[in-house]
Amino acid sequence: MPLFRRGSREVASHPVTAFWTWWAAEGHRISPHEVSPLADELTRLVRAIQPDLTWHFGRGARATHRLTVTAGGVAEIRPSAERWFRAAPAADATWEFSPSQQADPATLDNVLEIGGRRLELAATVFSIELSVDELRVHVGVHHPEFGGLPEDVRGQISFLVLDWLLGEDDVERWLGHVEPLPAAPAVAESGDGVRAAVAEIAARRDPDTWVLGQWQDRDGLPGLAISRRGLRWLDHPTFDRHQVVTARYAAQPNGLPEDPGALDGLRAIESQLEAALGNRGIFVGHESHRGVRTFHVYTDGEDQNADAALADWVAARGLTVESRPDPAWSQVRHLTG
């Protein structure tokens, strides 16, 4: 009679775990200044986490070197860079780590070769417009060489300069319209002026401040929205799943809550929802329209337990929930700005 033995299967480690295991054993010996086979393995392991992530070495703020793994400003892959970073070991004297391009204003003292031109970056000037309501800074970027460069190259240079000036994340978090300017602006500001404008806008934000918005649909029925002022997806870069919880309420003929009792019930749902989320998600805001309140929540797309707990919580209360990936929080831009 043949005997069968259950084979032991090796469980593949998560790509982030595989990266940091390799780094601890070998990768930390890599030299940023020499060609090394370790660089090829670093590339392979980063791409195993997410194929579109890129990496580069730089000067550290506290350590000698910095390893940056970046999504290049692409919201859809930024959570992967953040998860890589959160699993990183503590910085030491040699290495520190970053999930995005950090600000390095000293770079603007250098020469950039691009589009067949050599640009002295120190000649770059800016136009600045603050939008307090949006908590954004609109920026125009001009360099004397822009007149002879294609539009796409001017745009590429503009974002490179702003990434070096502010850091990749703060470009996304605080800047609104970015416009390459073929001609110098009437009022030319320095890079320090851009940084000061961003600091001013940042100081005005309090994510615990809630704002009220109103609108009317095509039939003239009103809608109300309440949301956290100026909350950005980069404040919670791994909360990339949009959870839309809906609750029906007793409504007036115009579709808004009928009486204080209906409002109290909705407030209770909101409080319970925030308690149920804890630190595993963020409640962004809600909208009320035609007898339905829509609660907008974001959770970590890799946290299946959060999904299951929210589904159970919703089902127990006779509510509904729909989930979809939305790393850039595009579905709530009308609420958060």
C-alpha positions as CSV (number, residue, x, y, z in Angstrom):
1,M,0.0,0.0,0.0
2,P,1.6,3.3,-1.1
3,L,2.2,5.8,1.6
4,F,1.6,9.5,1.0
5,R,3.3,12.2,2.9
6,R,2.0,15.8,3.0
7,G,4.6,18.0,1.4
8,S,5.7,21.1,3.2
9,R,5.3,24.2,1.0
10,E,7.4,27.3,1.5
11,V,5.2,30.3,2.2
12,A,6.3,33.2,0.0
13,S,7.1,36.3,2.1
14,H,5.5,39.6,1.3
15,P,7.6,41.6,-1.2
16,V,8.2,44.3,1.4
17,T,9.4,41.7,3.9
18,A,11.6,40.2,1.3
19,F,13.2,43.6,0.6
20,W,14.0,44.4,4.1
21,T,15.3,40.8,4.9
22,W,17.7,41.2,1.9
23,W,18.6,44.7,3.0
24,A,19.6,43.5,6.5
25,A,21.6,40.6,5.1
26,E,23.3,42.3,2.1
27,G,21.8,45.4,0.8
28,H,23.0,47.8,3.5
29,R,26.6,47.2,2.2
30,I,25.8,48.8,-1.2
31,S,27.8,51.9,-2.1
32,P,26.0,54.8,-3.7
33,H,29.2,55.8,-5.5
34,E,30.1,52.5,-7.2
35,V,28.5,50.2,-9.8
36,S,27.5,47.1,-7.9
37,P,25.5,43.9,-8.5
38,L,23.6,44.8,-5.4
39,A,22.0,47.7,-7.3
40,D,20.5,45.2,-9.8
41,E,19.0,43.2,-6.9
42,L,17.7,46.3,-5.3
43,T,15.9,47.2,-8.5
44,R,14.4,43.7,-8.7
45,L,13.2,43.7,-5.2
46,V,11.7,47.2,-5.5
47,R,9.9,46.2,-8.7
48,A,8.6,43.1,-6.9
49,I,6.8,45.4,-4.5
50,Q,5.3,47.4,-7.4
51,P,6.6,47.4,-10.9
52,D,6.4,51.2,-11.4
53,L,8.3,52.2,-8.2
54,T,11.7,53.7,-8.7
55,W,14.6,54.3,-6.4
56,H,17.5,56.6,-6.0
57,F,20.3,57.5,-3.5
58,G,20.7,60.9,-2.1
59,R,22.3,62.9,0.7
60,G,20.7,62.1,4.1
61,A,19.4,64.7,6.5
62,R,20.8,62.9,9.5
63,A,22.5,59.9,8.0
64,T,25.3,59.9,5.4
65,H,23.0,58.4,2.7
66,R,19.3,58.3,1.9
67,L,17.5,55.6,0.0
68,T,14.3,56.9,-1.6
69,V,11.7,54.6,-3.1
70,T,9.2,56.7,-4.9
71,A,6.0,56.6,-6.8
72,G,7.0,59.7,-8.8
73,G,3.8,61.5,-7.7
74,V,1.5,58.8,-9.0
75,A,-1.2,58.3,-6.3
76,E,-2.1,54.8,-7.4
77,I,1.3,53.5,-6.4
78,R,2.1,55.8,-3.5
79,P,0.6,53.4,-0.9
80,S,3.2,50.8,-2.0
81,A,6.1,53.2,-1.3
82,E,4.6,54.1,2.0
83,R,4.2,50.5,3.1
84,W,7.8,49.9,2.1
85,F,8.9,52.9,4.2
86,R,6.8,51.9,7.3
87,A,8.5,48.5,7.4
88,A,12.0,50.1,7.2
89,P,14.5,49.7,10.1
90,A,15.4,52.7,12.2
91,A,17.8,55.1,10.5
92,D,21.4,54.8,11.6
93,A,24.6,56.9,10.9
94,T,24.9,55.5,7.4
95,W,21.3,55.0,6.0
96,E,18.0,56.7,6.3
97,F,14.9,56.0,4.1
98,S,12.1,58.0,2.4
99,P,8.9,57.1,0.4
100,S,9.1,60.2,-1.7
101,Q,11.5,62.8,-3.1
102,Q,12.4,65.1,-0.2
103,A,13.0,68.8,-0.5
104,D,16.5,69.8,-1.4
105,P,16.6,73.5,-2.3
106,A,20.4,73.4,-2.6
107,T,19.8,71.5,-5.9
108,L,18.6,74.7,-7.4
109,D,22.2,76.0,-7.3
110,N,23.1,73.4,-9.9
111,V,22.9,73.1,-13.7
112,L,20.2,70.8,-15.2
113,E,20.8,69.3,-18.6
114,I,17.5,68.5,-20.4
115,G,16.0,68.9,-23.8
116,G,19.4,69.6,-25.3
117,R,19.9,72.7,-23.1
118,R,21.9,73.5,-19.9
119,L,19.8,75.4,-17.4
120,E,21.2,77.3,-14.5
121,L,18.4,76.5,-12.1
122,A,19.2,79.5,-9.9
123,A,17.7,81.7,-12.7
124,T,14.2,80.2,-12.1
125,V,11.5,82.6,-10.9
126,F,7.9,82.1,-9.9
127,S,4.5,83.7,-9.8
128,I,2.4,83.0,-6.7
129,E,-1.3,83.1,-6.0
130,L,-2.7,82.1,-2.6
131,S,-6.2,80.5,-2.5
132,V,-7.2,80.5,1.2
133,D,-10.6,78.9,0.5
134,E,-8.9,75.9,-1.3
135,L,-5.9,75.9,1.0
136,R,-3.8,75.8,-2.2
137,V,-1.0,77.8,-3.7
138,H,-1.1,78.3,-7.5
139,V,2.3,78.7,-9.0
140,G,3.8,79.8,-12.3
141,V,7.4,78.7,-13.1
142,H,9.7,80.6,-15.5
143,H,13.2,80.1,-16.6
144,P,14.9,82.3,-19.3
145,E,15.5,79.2,-21.4
146,F,11.8,78.2,-21.5
147,G,11.1,80.2,-24.7
148,G,13.2,77.8,-26.7
149,L,11.9,74.6,-25.1
150,P,8.8,72.4,-26.0
151,E,5.8,72.7,-23.7
152,D,6.2,69.2,-22.3
153,V,9.8,69.8,-21.4
154,R,8.9,73.1,-19.7
155,G,6.3,71.2,-17.7
156,Q,8.8,68.5,-16.7
157,I,11.4,71.1,-15.6
158,S,8.7,73.0,-13.6
159,F,7.8,69.9,-11.5
160,L,11.4,68.9,-11.0
161,V,12.2,72.3,-9.7
162,L,9.1,72.3,-7.4
163,D,9.9,68.8,-6.1
164,W,13.4,69.9,-5.2
165,L,12.1,73.1,-3.6
166,L,9.2,71.7,-1.6
167,G,9.5,67.9,-1.7
168,E,7.3,65.6,-3.8
169,D,4.6,65.2,-1.1
170,D,4.2,68.9,-0.4
171,V,3.8,69.7,-4.1
172,E,0.8,67.4,-4.2
173,R,-0.5,68.5,-0.8
174,W,-0.3,72.3,-1.1
175,L,0.0,73.3,-4.8
176,G,-3.0,73.9,-7.0
177,H,-2.4,74.9,-10.6
178,V,1.2,74.7,-11.8
179,E,1.9,76.6,-15.0
180,P,5.2,76.8,-16.9
181,L,5.5,80.4,-18.0
182,P,7.3,81.2,-21.3
183,A,7.6,84.8,-20.3
184,A,8.7,86.2,-16.9
185,P,5.9,87.1,-14.6
186,A,5.2,90.8,-13.8
187,V,6.0,90.1,-10.2
188,A,8.8,87.5,-10.0
189,E,9.2,85.6,-6.7
190,S,12.1,83.5,-5.6
191,G,12.0,79.9,-4.4
192,D,12.0,81.3,-0.8
193,G,8.8,83.1,-1.7
194,V,7.1,79.9,-2.8
195,R,8.2,78.1,0.4
196,A,6.9,81.0,2.5
197,A,3.5,80.9,0.7
198,V,3.2,77.2,1.2
199,A,4.0,77.6,4.9
200,E,1.4,80.3,5.3
201,I,-1.3,78.1,3.7
202,A,-0.2,75.0,5.8
203,A,-0.5,77.1,9.0
204,R,-4.1,77.9,8.1
205,R,-5.2,74.3,8.0
206,D,-6.8,72.4,10.9
207,P,-8.0,68.9,9.7
208,D,-10.3,68.8,12.8
209,T,-12.2,71.8,11.4
210,W,-15.4,70.9,9.6
211,V,-16.9,72.9,6.8
212,L,-20.4,73.0,5.5
213,G,-21.2,72.9,1.8
214,Q,-24.5,73.3,0.0
215,W,-25.8,72.7,-3.5
216,Q,-29.0,72.1,-5.5
217,D,-29.7,69.3,-8.0
218,R,-31.3,69.7,-11.4
219,D,-34.8,69.6,-9.8
220,G,-33.9,72.3,-7.3
221,L,-33.7,70.0,-4.3
222,P,-31.0,71.0,-1.8
223,G,-28.0,68.9,-0.7
224,L,-25.8,69.5,2.4
225,A,-22.2,68.3,2.9
226,I,-20.0,68.4,6.0
227,S,-16.3,67.5,5.6
228,R,-12.9,68.0,7.2
229,R,-11.3,71.1,5.8
230,G,-8.2,70.6,3.8
231,L,-7.7,66.9,4.5
232,R,-5.5,65.4,1.8
233,W,-5.0,61.8,0.7
234,L,-1.2,62.3,1.4
235,D,-2.1,62.7,5.1
236,H,-3.1,59.0,5.1
237,P,-1.3,57.5,2.0
238,T,-2.1,53.9,2.8
239,F,-5.9,54.7,3.2
240,D,-6.5,53.9,-0.5
241,R,-9.9,52.2,-0.4
242,H,-13.1,54.4,-0.5
243,Q,-15.9,53.0,1.6
244,V,-19.3,54.6,0.9
245,V,-21.7,53.9,3.7
246,T,-25.3,55.0,3.1
247,A,-28.2,55.4,5.5
248,R,-31.8,56.4,4.8
249,Y,-33.6,58.9,7.0
250,A,-37.0,60.4,7.5
251,A,-37.0,63.4,5.2
252,Q,-38.9,66.6,4.5
253,P,-40.4,67.2,1.1
254,N,-37.1,68.8,0.1
255,G,-35.1,65.7,1.0
256,L,-33.3,66.9,4.1
257,P,-33.8,65.4,7.5
258,E,-37.4,65.8,8.8
259,D,-36.9,66.6,12.4
260,P,-34.3,66.6,15.3
261,G,-35.0,63.0,15.9
262,A,-33.8,62.1,12.4
263,L,-30.7,64.2,12.9
264,D,-29.9,62.6,16.2
265,G,-30.1,59.2,14.6
266,L,-27.7,60.2,11.9
267,R,-25.3,61.7,14.4
268,A,-25.4,58.5,16.4
269,I,-24.4,56.5,13.2
270,E,-21.6,58.9,12.6
271,S,-20.2,58.6,16.1
272,Q,-20.5,54.8,16.0
273,L,-18.9,54.6,12.6
274,E,-15.8,56.6,13.8
275,A,-15.6,54.4,16.9
276,A,-15.8,51.3,14.7
277,L,-13.0,52.6,12.5
278,G,-10.6,53.5,15.2
279,N,-7.1,54.1,13.7
280,R,-7.8,51.7,10.9
281,G,-9.6,54.3,8.7
282,I,-10.5,57.9,8.4
283,F,-14.0,59.5,8.2
284,V,-13.8,62.3,5.6
285,G,-17.3,63.7,5.6
286,H,-20.9,63.1,4.7
287,E,-23.6,64.3,2.2
288,S,-27.3,64.5,2.7
289,H,-29.7,64.5,-0.3
290,R,-33.1,63.1,-1.1
291,G,-33.5,61.2,2.1
292,V,-30.1,59.5,2.0
293,R,-27.0,60.3,4.0
294,T,-23.7,59.2,2.4
295,F,-20.7,58.7,4.7
296,H,-17.3,58.8,3.1
297,V,-14.6,56.6,4.7
298,Y,-11.2,55.5,3.6
299,T,-9.3,52.4,4.8
300,D,-6.2,50.5,4.0
301,G,-6.8,48.4,0.9
302,E,-4.5,45.6,2.3
303,D,-6.3,45.5,5.6
304,Q,-8.9,42.8,4.9
305,N,-9.9,42.8,8.6
306,A,-10.9,46.4,8.3
307,D,-13.1,45.6,5.3
308,A,-14.7,42.7,7.2
309,A,-15.3,44.6,10.4
310,L,-16.9,47.5,8.5
311,A,-19.1,45.1,6.5
312,D,-20.3,43.4,9.7
313,W,-20.9,46.8,11.4
314,V,-23.0,48.0,8.4
315,A,-25.0,44.8,8.1
316,A,-25.9,44.8,11.8
317,R,-27.5,48.3,11.4
318,G,-29.4,47.7,8.2
319,L,-27.1,50.1,6.2
320,T,-25.2,49.5,3.0
321,V,-21.6,49.9,2.0
322,E,-19.8,50.0,-1.3
323,S,-16.0,49.8,-1.6
324,R,-13.7,50.8,-4.5
325,P,-10.0,51.6,-4.8
326,D,-9.4,55.4,-4.8
327,P,-5.8,56.2,-3.7
328,A,-6.0,59.8,-4.8
329,W,-9.3,60.4,-3.0
330,S,-10.7,61.6,-6.3
331,Q,-14.2,60.6,-5.3
332,V,-14.2,63.2,-2.5
333,R,-12.3,66.1,-4.1
334,H,-15.5,68.1,-4.1
335,L,-15.4,67.8,-0.3
336,T,-11.7,68.1,0.5
337,G,-10.5,70.4,-2.2
